Amino acid sequence: MIADARLNPAAVELGNFFPEPPDTVWRALTEPDLLERWLLRPTGFAASVGTHFRFAIPTAPIDEVACEVLAARPYEQLTYSWAHPQAEHPARWIVDWTMRPQGRGTRLLLTQTGFDIEDRRQKMVRNATERSWKRSVLPRLGEVIHH
């Protein structure tokens, strides 16, 4: 996993290489049963632009994330909005997954934008989000992709 401090400081940008082909990575990002294993349980998800769906968060006081698919190019890119409508301080982010074939595998870049780092609370959320992606979510995604 690569984190580059020269990238946009208001975004979370993380890259990873998987020795599996893009279609395998795409399946892990788009098949609801696989999504639930590494991220959250989706309801109403389809990798189709304009699809509104929700992620359930069973262990949090904010019990769901409202999303909309903004871009979906199989084996290349999946982008969706990510909002916590019931939060005390509602926020909306964009989560983008970009895949590129590399050798016999896939280079995956995660970019999450929409953080206002001039706002102390948002800067803290951005940093906590990056840690979560790095330490728990992306490693679980790797396990799902490898199996």
C-alpha positions in Angstrom: 0.0 0.0 0.0 1.4 3.4 -1.0 0.5 6.7 0.6 2.2 9.8 -1.1 2.4 12.9 1.0 2.8 15.0 -2.2 -0.7 14.2 -3.3 -3.8 16.3 -2.4 -3.7 16.8 1.4 -7.5 17.2 1.4 -8.0 13.8 -0.1 -7.3 10.2 1.0 -5.3 8.6 -1.9 -4.0 5.1 -1.5 -2.7 2.7 -4.0 -2.3 -1.1 -3.9 -1.2 -3.8 -6.3 -3.1 -7.1 -6.5 -1.7 -10.1 -8.4 -5.2 -10.8 -9.7 -6.7 -9.5 -13.0 -9.0 -6.4 -13.1 -12.1 -8.6 -13.5 -11.4 -10.2 -10.1 -10.8 -6.8 -8.4 -14.0 -5.5 -10.1 -16.1 -8.3 -8.7 -14.8 -7.6 -5.1 -15.8 -3.9 -5.6 -19.3 -4.6 -7.1 -20.8 -7.9 -6.0 -22.9 -7.3 -2.9 -22.0 -10.5 -1.1 -18.3 -9.7 -1.6 -18.7 -6.0 -0.6 -20.2 -7.1 2.7 -17.2 -9.3 3.5 -14.7 -6.4 3.3 -16.6 -3.1 3.6 -20.3 -3.0 4.6 -23.6 -4.6 3.7 -25.1 -2.8 0.7 -28.8 -2.5 0.0 -30.0 -1.7 -3.5 -26.4 -1.6 -5.0 -25.8 -2.0 -8.7 -22.7 -0.9 -10.6 -24.8 1.4 -12.7 -24.6 5.2 -12.9 -27.5 6.9 -11.0 -28.1 3.9 -8.7 -29.0 5.1 -5.2 -28.0 2.6 -2.5 -27.2 2.3 1.2 -24.5 0.7 3.3 -25.6 -0.6 6.7 -23.4 0.1 9.7 -24.6 -2.3 12.4 -22.1 -1.1 15.1 -22.4 2.6 14.7 -24.8 5.2 16.1 -25.2 6.5 12.5 -26.6 3.2 11.1 -26.4 3.8 7.4 -24.5 5.6 4.6 -26.4 7.0 1.7 -24.7 6.6 -1.7 -25.1 7.1 -5.4 -23.1 5.6 -8.2 -21.5 8.4 -10.1 -19.3 6.5 -12.5 -19.1 2.8 -13.4 -16.7 1.5 -16.1 -16.2 -2.2 -15.7 -12.6 -3.2 -14.8 -11.6 0.5 -14.9 -13.5 2.7 -12.5 -16.2 2.8 -9.8 -17.1 6.1 -8.2 -19.9 6.8 -5.7 -21.0 9.5 -3.2 -20.8 8.6 0.5 -23.0 10.6 2.9 -24.0 10.3 6.5 -27.4 12.0 6.5 -28.2 11.4 10.1 -24.8 12.6 11.4 -24.6 15.5 13.8 -22.4 17.2 11.3 -23.5 15.8 7.9 -20.8 15.4 5.3 -20.6 14.1 1.8 -17.6 12.5 0.2 -16.7 10.9 -3.1 -15.1 7.5 -3.1 -13.3 6.6 -6.4 -11.8 3.2 -7.3 -9.6 3.2 -10.3 -8.1 0.0 -11.7 -5.3 -0.4 -14.2 -3.9 -3.6 -15.5 -0.2 -4.0 -14.5 1.7 -7.0 -15.6 -0.3 -10.0 -14.6 -2.2 -8.1 -11.9 -4.1 -4.9 -11.1 -3.0 -1.5 -9.7 -5.9 -0.2 -7.6 -6.1 3.4 -6.6 -8.6 4.6 -3.9 -9.3 8.3 -3.8 -11.7 9.8 -1.3 -12.4 13.5 -1.6 -14.7 16.1 -0.1 -12.8 16.8 3.1 -12.5 20.4 4.2 -9.1 20.4 5.9 -9.5 24.0 6.9 -12.1 22.7 9.3 -10.4 21.0 12.3 -13.2 18.4 12.7 -13.1 17.5 9.0 -9.3 17.3 9.1 -9.6 14.8 12.0 -12.2 12.8 10.1 -9.9 12.8 7.0 -7.0 11.4 9.0 -9.1 8.8 10.8 -10.6 7.8 7.5 -7.2 7.3 5.9 -6.1 5.2 8.9 -9.2 3.0 8.7 -8.8 2.4 4.9 -5.1 1.5 5.4 -5.3 -0.6 8.6 -8.5 -2.5 8.2 -10.6 -2.0 5.1 -8.0 -2.4 2.4 -6.4 -5.5 4.0 -9.9 -7.1 4.2 -10.4 -6.2 0.5 -7.1 -7.9 -0.3 -8.2 -11.1 1.5 -11.5 -11.1 -0.5 -9.7 -10.6 -3.8 -7.1 -13.3 -3.0 -9.9 -15.8 -2.3 
